[in-house]
Amino acid sequence: QEDLEALIAEFQSLDAKKTQVIESSCPPPSPRLNCSLCAHPERDELILFGGEYFNGQKTYLYNDLYIYHIRKNSWAKLDIPNPPPRRCAHQAAVVPTAGGQLWIFGGEFASPNGEQFYHYKDLWVLHLATKTWEQIKAPGGPSGRSGHRMVACKRQLIIFGGFHESARDFIYYNDVYAFNLDSFTWSKLAPAGMGPAPRSGCQMTPTPEGNMIIYGGYSKQRIKKDVDKGTLHTDMFLLKAEGAGKEEERWSWSRLSPSGVKPTPRSGFAVAAAPNNRCLLFGGVHDEEEEESIEGDFFNDIYFYDIGKNRWFPAQLKGPKSERRKRRRGRQAEAEAAGGEELQLPPPQGPLEIVKEVVAEDGTVMTIKQVIPGAAADKDRSGSEEEEEEEEEEEGGALGQPVEPCPRSSAMVAVKHGVLYVYGGMFEVGDRQVTLSDLHSIDLHRMDQWKVLLEMDPKTQEWLEESESDEEEDDDVEGAEGGEEEEESSEEESEDEEGEQQHPAVQPGEAQAQYMARTEQYWLGLARSHMGPEAKDKKVLKVAHAMAKTFYEDPV
């Protein structure tokens, strides 16, 4: 824990050297997961913050802030002094106050080897009009966590669930906190009734009345030493505010039993508010955890939940209008050619499964299964509330194979002016994790077809095998930064100039052990200055080595 705190402090000291706001046009963000994507409350912009990237050997964390200009289909990077420390799996929510505010709570920082975690419990606000970050220090807030959910509702931020993981243990939460956006105070809610079991990564949606809907999520339990069992939750709850606006706001939990066609069980889905008093769920993964293999079904489907009717239904693409007219005319012509006999339309195509088997070196068989939803895979879609003619059109919707996001989990989504934007996410092939950075959109009113705003070829992504030697690893890590992180250059260059003055540079061809031996005294002094005179020498040495190793592998 102290090692990570020292690393975070080190990164923050570099951030503190930034003194002016710089907005610069840039290439799209590099691939990353577990960042936040929010629609600007007033402008035609999306705001992306933070995230992580894993290249097979090393985990990178970010605290970059990017703006996507919707009308121009272009990205800009916003460097603002004193940002929150690097993190992923945090939560962000926007409110329209004073030209717009982006609030951020919690999340985690991971060591480069991905084996240690530090969970944040800090609260930040980005003032969008003045482009300034501010940390809000108020007592009584939630404990450090990631994978929680936070929404803005009626001048409050409501936070639910999440988890905290250490080297030895983990804990999942089902507590609820409210942060008042007028008094800047936290309160822990004590709702009556039976609430959801502890979980992370669930859906949390506010209703127009100021209530909260919770659906799904993931948690794990330790069955015995070193054996954990994961649970995919599929239950649904309403957290109801009673006596809202009065001094004594009371809350209560109740279980919801929605009608219609519920999403298939999954984790890693993305959630957004949709037009017409609905919310939507996109993508995700269903992992079959078996003794010998892990099988992952990745999804790229959309499900709508109608808040007023308490009903789920799968979305169906209608296809472009010209295509629909052609299909209708084609069907009429076929019916006439059949001599007036009633035309038997082919049965609706079910979901198409693509199954690949990968045999690992130790003989373990991994089955990778992608499920591609077929045209009108659910004929029970009574929930779609469309006229019959449109339903017919929808039946053929997927026949034209529209350009759609590939199946994925952990995508970032935002809705602006009734259009859904889907950025990135990940899928797995065998032991390899592919992190995406593509951008797609779909008009939720029309539901006609996906648009590709930015393509990405997953095959171009570097993946470093764990078995490679340390020397190769060091070379490869630099390569990954040069390739994957090109767009980081403006931040990295400024850090590089400062870093070279501040830290001893790695000499050409210098091995890690030589660098450690040559610079140990410098890093000991730096670690001691972060940890204070009370820290034990052994601990200071450990932190100094961790800092030196991190700088050696990532000297920017």
Secondary structure, DSSP 8 states (H G I E B T S, - for coil): -HHHHHHHHHHHHHHTT--S-EEEEES---S-BS-EEEE-SSSSEEEEEEEEEE-SS-EEEEEEEEEEETTTTEEEEEE-SS---S-BS-EEEEE-GGG-EEEEEEEEEE-TTS--EEEEEEEEEEETTTTEEEE---SS---S-BS-EEEEETTEEEEEEEEEE-SS-EEEEEEEEEEETTTTEEEE---BS----S-BS-EEEE-TTS-EEEEEEEEEEEEETTEEEEEEEEEEEEEEEESTTSSS-EEEEEE---EE----S-BS-EEEEETTTEEEEEEEEEEEE-SS-EEEEEEEEEEEEETTTTEEEE------HHHHHHHHHHHHHHHHHTTT-----------EEEEEEEE-TTS-EEEEEEEE--TTS-TT-GGG---HHHHHHHHTTTTT------S-BS-EEEEETTEEEEEEEEEEETTEEEEEEEEEEEETTT---EEEEE---GGGS----TTS-HHHHHHHHHHHHHHHTGGGHHHHHHHHHHHHHHS----TT--HHHHHHHHHHHHHHHHHHHH-TTS-HHHHHHHHHHHHHHHHH---
